[in-house]
Amino acid sequence: MVRRVVLVVAGLVLAGCSPTVGGAGMPLPGHPVDVESLRVTGTQPVAAEGAMRLSPDGTRLLHLGDMCVTALDGSQRKCVDRDKAHPDIQRAEWSPDGKHLVFTDDFWRLLLEPDVWVFDIESGELRNLTDDGVDKYDLFEPDPDAKVDVLPSWSPDGGTIRFARGGAAKDDRMHLMTVAADGGDVHILREVDCATPQLVALAWTTGRVAWACGNQGPEVMAASITGGDPDTLMAGKEGEDRMLLSFSPDGESLLVDSMASYSAYDQTGGGMARVVPAGGGDPVRVADGKVGYPTWAPDGDAIAYVEMPGKLKVVAEPGGEPRELRSADRFAASDGMRLSWAPGKILVYEDGDTTFLTLEE
């Protein structure tokens, strides 16, 4: 089960560009994790199969295969109307309060001309925030009116949505945009020097934005949201796709990881994750060894990860002394990209089953 699900999810991502989790709705306020006392006190298998992602507040599950949201026990099922929208499922992002999803149409695999959609989980309402009247995208003769909106995410307060907008395939720049979560006028924040098909990852914090441009060992860049010259946070490196970017909850650090090593789940995967200061500085390894599926704690600098193939570990800060929380034959992320950690619980694939692990300090 683990191998099949991870391969499917990774294959979907690598078929186009990456999801970004960094803008996936900041976790709800809490307290920094006491890594020294953190422990797993219980387990509960999830009565469903397939790739899924836990909401920031830990009360809901997003089932990526059919774009449906349920309570943890599978009840209260609400699904995106696939006759209205064709979601780019890997890049769907939770709102900070876990009550909405944002996504675009699937540009990378289906060549749909993507708009930004918001799904209200409680009411089932689906709203198109950037409808430009264009549905299909022709790479060779793109519609001049097409606005290619990709890589959406939420502001920390959930009030606005940020995304990247491109146009014709020959354009070598994209605009970073913002729009109110309940709709309205779209505003330009800044430009980035990256063509539409080349922007592989995008992550936001309060005042800065980070991105990776290119499919072969891209650099990781960062800049002020409001403009100015970008800084190079990490030089390009062959064999690393840098498709997974996420800022720490305080916005001070950027976690940089690559999807390529997860495309085939085996003991050689992982080991590419680094953390770099958001304002620039030397990258630091999350921990020694084959670090896989790393994710920030709901609050603070702690990072949970899999030491491939079968040890669930946590560090209080990047490069810190790791503590083992649990061991198994194999662990993986429940969405094939990174562990889902919410206050009091973490969602993993453990020996082939999707499982909640209860965490206590």
C-alpha positions as CSV (number, residue, x, y, z in Angstrom):
1,M,0.0,0.0,0.0
2,V,2.7,2.5,1.0
3,R,4.7,2.0,-2.2
4,R,1.6,2.1,-4.4
5,V,0.2,5.4,-2.9
6,V,3.6,7.1,-2.7
7,L,4.4,6.3,-6.3
8,V,1.1,7.5,-7.6
9,V,1.3,10.8,-5.7
10,A,4.9,11.5,-6.6
11,G,4.2,10.6,-10.2
12,L,1.4,13.2,-10.3
13,V,3.6,15.9,-8.9
14,L,6.6,15.1,-11.2
15,A,4.4,15.0,-14.2
16,G,4.1,18.8,-14.0
17,C,5.6,21.1,-11.3
18,S,5.4,20.9,-7.6
19,P,2.9,21.6,-4.9
20,T,3.9,24.1,-2.4
21,V,2.9,23.5,1.2
22,G,4.5,26.7,2.5
23,G,1.4,28.7,1.8
24,A,-1.0,26.0,3.0
25,G,-2.6,28.0,5.7
26,M,-0.5,28.7,8.7
27,P,-1.2,26.3,11.6
28,L,-3.4,27.6,14.3
29,P,-1.7,29.4,17.2
30,G,-0.5,27.0,19.9
31,H,2.8,26.7,21.8
32,P,6.2,25.6,20.9
33,V,6.6,21.8,21.1
34,D,8.6,20.4,24.0
35,V,10.6,17.9,22.0
36,E,12.2,16.4,25.1
37,S,8.9,15.3,26.5
38,L,7.0,14.6,23.2
39,R,5.8,11.0,22.8
40,V,3.4,8.9,20.9
41,T,0.6,7.7,23.2
42,G,-1.9,6.1,20.8
43,T,-2.6,5.0,17.3
44,Q,-5.7,4.8,15.2
45,P,-5.9,3.5,11.6
46,V,-7.9,5.6,9.2
47,A,-10.8,3.7,7.6
48,A,-10.0,4.9,4.1
49,E,-7.3,4.4,1.4
50,G,-5.5,6.8,-0.8
51,A,-3.5,10.0,-0.4
52,M,-4.8,12.4,2.2
53,R,-3.9,15.5,4.1
54,L,-4.8,16.6,7.7
55,S,-6.4,20.0,8.3
56,P,-4.3,22.6,10.3
57,D,-6.6,22.2,13.3
58,G,-6.6,18.4,13.1
59,T,-10.3,17.9,12.7
60,R,-10.7,17.1,9.0
61,L,-9.2,15.0,6.3
62,L,-8.8,16.0,2.6
63,H,-9.0,12.9,0.4
64,L,-6.9,14.0,-2.6
65,G,-8.1,11.3,-5.0
66,D,-11.7,12.6,-5.2
67,M,-11.2,16.0,-3.6
68,C,-13.6,15.3,-0.7
69,V,-13.3,16.5,2.9
70,T,-14.5,14.4,5.8
71,A,-14.3,14.4,9.6
72,L,-11.7,12.1,11.0
73,D,-14.2,9.3,11.3
74,G,-15.2,9.6,7.6
75,S,-18.5,11.4,8.3
76,Q,-19.7,14.8,7.1
77,R,-18.4,14.2,3.6
78,K,-18.3,17.2,1.3
79,C,-16.9,17.0,-2.2
80,V,-15.8,19.5,-4.9
81,D,-18.2,19.4,-7.9
82,R,-15.9,18.0,-10.6
83,D,-18.4,19.1,-13.3
84,K,-17.5,22.7,-12.4
85,A,-13.8,22.5,-11.6
86,H,-11.0,20.1,-12.4
87,P,-8.7,20.5,-9.4
88,D,-5.0,20.4,-9.4
89,I,-5.3,18.0,-6.4
90,Q,-1.7,18.1,-5.3
91,R,-1.6,21.9,-4.9
92,A,-4.9,22.2,-3.0
93,E,-4.3,24.1,0.3
94,W,-6.2,24.3,3.5
95,S,-7.3,27.7,4.9
96,P,-5.7,28.4,8.3
97,D,-9.0,27.6,10.1
98,G,-9.5,24.4,8.1
99,K,-12.9,25.5,6.8
100,H,-12.0,26.2,3.2
101,L,-9.8,24.9,0.4
102,V,-8.1,26.8,-2.4
103,F,-6.9,25.2,-5.6
104,T,-6.6,25.9,-9.3
105,D,-7.7,23.9,-12.3
106,D,-5.1,21.3,-13.4
107,F,-2.8,23.2,-15.8
108,W,0.2,20.9,-15.6
109,R,-1.4,17.6,-16.6
110,L,-4.6,18.4,-18.3
111,L,-3.6,21.8,-20.0
112,L,-6.7,23.4,-18.5
113,E,-6.5,27.2,-18.3
114,P,-6.5,27.5,-14.6
115,D,-8.5,29.8,-12.4
116,V,-8.4,30.1,-8.6
117,W,-11.2,28.4,-6.8
118,V,-12.3,28.4,-3.2
119,F,-14.4,25.5,-1.7
120,D,-16.4,26.2,1.4
121,I,-16.3,22.9,3.3
122,E,-19.3,23.6,5.6
123,S,-21.7,24.9,2.9
124,G,-20.3,23.0,-0.1
125,E,-20.2,26.3,-2.1
126,L,-17.6,26.4,-4.9
127,R,-16.5,29.9,-6.0
128,N,-14.3,30.9,-9.0
129,L,-12.3,34.0,-7.9
130,T,-10.4,34.6,-11.2
131,D,-12.6,33.5,-14.0
132,D,-11.2,35.0,-17.3
133,G,-13.6,33.1,-19.6
134,V,-10.8,30.9,-21.0
135,D,-11.0,27.1,-20.3
136,K,-8.3,25.4,-22.4
137,Y,-4.7,26.3,-22.9
138,D,-2.8,25.7,-26.2
139,L,0.9,25.7,-25.6
140,F,1.6,26.5,-29.2
141,E,-1.0,29.1,-29.8
142,P,-2.1,30.4,-26.4
143,D,-5.2,32.6,-26.1
144,P,-3.9,36.2,-25.6
145,D,-6.6,36.7,-23.0
146,A,-5.6,33.6,-21.0
147,K,-4.4,34.3,-17.4
148,V,-2.6,31.2,-16.1
149,D,-3.2,31.2,-12.3
150,V,-1.2,28.6,-10.4
151,L,0.3,27.8,-7.0
152,P,-2.4,29.4,-4.7
153,S,-2.0,29.8,-1.0
154,W,-3.6,31.6,2.0
155,S,-2.4,34.6,3.9
156,P,-1.7,33.8,7.6
157,D,-5.1,35.3,8.7
158,G,-7.0,33.6,5.9
159,G,-8.3,36.8,4.5
160,T,-6.6,36.8,1.2
161,I,-5.2,34.3,-1.3
162,R,-1.8,34.7,-3.0
163,F,-0.9,33.0,-6.3
164,A,1.3,33.3,-9.4
165,R,-0.1,34.5,-12.8
166,G,1.5,33.9,-16.1
167,G,0.4,34.4,-19.7
168,A,1.8,33.2,-23.0
169,A,4.3,30.4,-22.9
170,K,7.0,32.7,-24.4
171,D,6.7,35.1,-21.5
172,D,9.8,35.0,-19.2
173,R,8.1,36.6,-16.2
174,M,5.2,35.9,-13.9
175,H,3.3,38.2,-11.6
176,L,2.6,37.4,-7.9
177,M,-1.0,38.3,-7.2
178,T,-3.4,38.7,-4.3
179,V,-7.2,38.6,-4.1
180,A,-9.6,38.6,-1.2
181,A,-10.7,35.1,-0.1
182,D,-14.4,36.1,-0.7
183,G,-13.6,37.5,-4.2
184,G,-13.1,41.0,-5.6
185,D,-10.4,42.8,-7.5
186,V,-7.0,41.1,-8.2
187,H,-3.9,43.0,-7.3
188,I,-0.3,42.6,-8.4
189,L,2.3,42.3,-5.6
190,R,5.5,41.9,-7.7
191,E,7.1,40.2,-10.6
192,V,9.4,37.2,-10.7
193,D,11.8,36.3,-13.4
194,C,10.4,32.9,-14.3
195,A,8.4,31.6,-17.2
196,T,5.0,30.0,-16.5
197,P,6.0,26.4,-17.0
198,Q,9.2,26.8,-15.0
199,L,7.9,28.0,-11.6
200,V,8.1,24.8,-9.7
201,A,7.5,26.0,-6.1
202,L,6.2,29.1,-4.3
203,A,6.1,29.8,-0.5
204,W,5.0,32.8,1.4
205,T,5.5,34.3,4.8
206,T,4.2,37.7,6.2
207,G,6.7,39.9,4.3
208,R,8.7,37.7,2.0
209,V,8.1,35.2,-0.7
210,A,10.4,32.3,-1.9
211,W,10.4,30.4,-5.1
212,A,12.2,27.9,-7.3
213,C,12.4,28.3,-11.0
214,G,13.4,25.5,-13.4
215,N,13.2,21.7,-13.6
216,Q,16.9,20.9,-13.3
217,G,18.5,21.8,-10.0
218,P,16.8,25.2,-9.6
219,E,18.1,28.0,-7.4
220,V,15.9,29.0,-4.4
221,M,15.2,32.7,-4.5
222,A,13.5,35.0,-2.0
223,A,12.4,38.6,-1.9
224,S,10.1,41.1,-0.3
225,I,6.5,40.7,-1.3
226,T,6.3,44.4,-2.2
227,G,9.3,44.4,-4.7
228,G,13.0,44.8,-4.8
229,D,15.8,42.6,-6.0
230,P,15.6,38.9,-5.0
231,D,18.3,37.1,-2.9
232,T,19.6,33.7,-3.7
233,L,19.0,31.5,-0.7
234,M,20.4,28.3,-2.2
235,A,22.4,27.7,-5.3
236,G,21.2,25.2,-7.8
237,K,22.3,21.6,-7.3
238,E,22.1,18.8,-9.9
239,G,19.6,16.0,-8.9
240,E,17.5,18.3,-6.6
241,D,14.2,19.6,-7.9
242,R,13.5,21.9,-4.9
243,M,9.8,21.3,-5.4
244,L,8.9,21.5,-1.7
245,L,9.3,24.8,0.0
246,S,7.7,25.9,3.3
247,F,8.3,28.6,5.8
248,S,8.5,28.0,9.5
249,P,5.4,29.3,11.5
250,D,7.4,32.4,12.6
251,G,8.6,33.0,9.0
252,E,12.2,33.1,10.0
253,S,13.3,29.9,8.2
254,L,12.6,28.1,4.9
255,L,12.5,24.4,4.6
256,V,13.7,23.2,1.2
257,D,13.2,19.6,0.0
258,S,13.0,17.7,-3.3
259,M,10.3,15.4,-4.6
260,A,12.6,13.3,-6.8
261,S,13.8,11.0,-4.1
262,Y,10.2,10.0,-3.1
263,S,9.2,8.9,-6.6
264,A,10.3,5.3,-5.7
265,Y,9.9,4.5,-2.0
266,D,13.1,2.6,-0.9
267,Q,15.9,3.0,1.5
268,T,17.8,5.4,-0.9
269,G,15.1,8.1,-0.7
270,G,15.3,11.3,1.3
271,G,18.3,13.1,2.5
272,M,18.0,16.3,0.5
273,A,16.1,18.5,3.0
274,R,17.8,21.7,4.2
275,V,16.7,24.7,6.2
276,V,18.0,28.2,5.3
277,P,17.3,31.5,7.1
278,A,14.6,33.4,5.3
279,G,16.8,36.5,5.0
280,G,19.8,34.5,3.7
281,G,22.6,32.5,5.4
282,D,24.1,29.0,5.3
283,P,21.7,26.1,4.7
284,V,21.6,23.5,7.6
285,R,20.7,19.9,7.3
286,V,17.4,19.0,9.1
287,A,19.3,16.1,10.7
288,D,22.0,13.5,9.7
289,G,20.9,10.5,7.8
290,K,18.2,9.9,5.2
291,V,15.7,12.6,6.2
292,G,12.4,12.1,4.4
293,Y,9.0,13.9,4.4
294,P,10.0,16.6,6.9
295,T,7.4,19.1,8.2
296,W,7.3,22.0,10.7
297,A,5.6,21.6,14.0
298,P,2.3,23.5,14.3
299,D,4.2,26.2,16.2
300,G,7.9,26.8,16.7
301,D,11.0,25.4,15.0
302,A,10.6,21.7,15.7
303,I,10.6,19.4,12.6
304,A,9.2,15.9,12.4
305,Y,10.6,13.6,9.7
306,V,11.1,10.0,8.7
307,E,14.6,8.6,8.9
308,M,14.2,6.3,5.9
309,P,12.8,3.8,5.9
310,G,11.2,3.3,9.3
311,K,11.9,5.7,12.1
312,L,9.7,8.6,13.0
313,K,11.9,11.3,14.5
314,V,11.7,14.9,15.7
315,V,14.3,17.7,16.2
316,A,13.7,20.8,18.3
317,E,15.4,22.9,15.7
318,P,17.2,22.3,12.3
319,G,20.4,20.4,12.9
320,G,19.4,19.6,16.5
321,E,19.7,16.3,18.3
322,P,16.9,14.0,17.0
323,R,14.6,12.0,19.2
324,E,12.9,8.9,18.0
325,L,9.1,8.8,18.5
326,R,8.3,5.5,16.9
327,S,9.7,2.8,14.7
328,A,8.2,0.5,12.0
329,D,9.3,-1.3,8.9
330,R,8.3,1.7,6.8
331,F,6.9,5.1,7.3
332,A,5.8,7.6,4.6
333,A,3.8,10.8,4.3
334,S,0.1,10.4,3.9
335,D,0.1,12.6,0.9
336,G,3.4,11.4,-0.5
337,M,5.1,14.7,0.1
338,R,5.4,15.6,3.8
339,L,4.1,14.5,7.1
340,S,0.8,16.0,8.3
341,W,1.2,17.4,11.8
342,A,-1.6,19.2,13.7
343,P,-1.9,20.0,17.4
344,G,-1.9,16.7,19.3
345,K,-1.7,14.3,16.3
346,I,0.3,13.4,13.2
347,L,-0.9,11.5,10.2
348,V,1.4,9.0,8.6
349,Y,1.5,5.9,6.4
350,E,2.8,3.2,8.8
351,D,3.6,-0.3,7.3
352,G,0.9,0.2,4.6
353,D,-1.9,1.8,6.7
354,T,-2.9,5.4,7.0
355,T,-2.7,6.0,10.7
356,F,-3.2,8.8,13.3
357,L,-0.5,8.9,16.0
358,T,-1.6,10.8,19.1
359,L,1.1,13.1,20.4
360,E,1.4,14.3,24.0
361,E,4.1,16.2,25.9
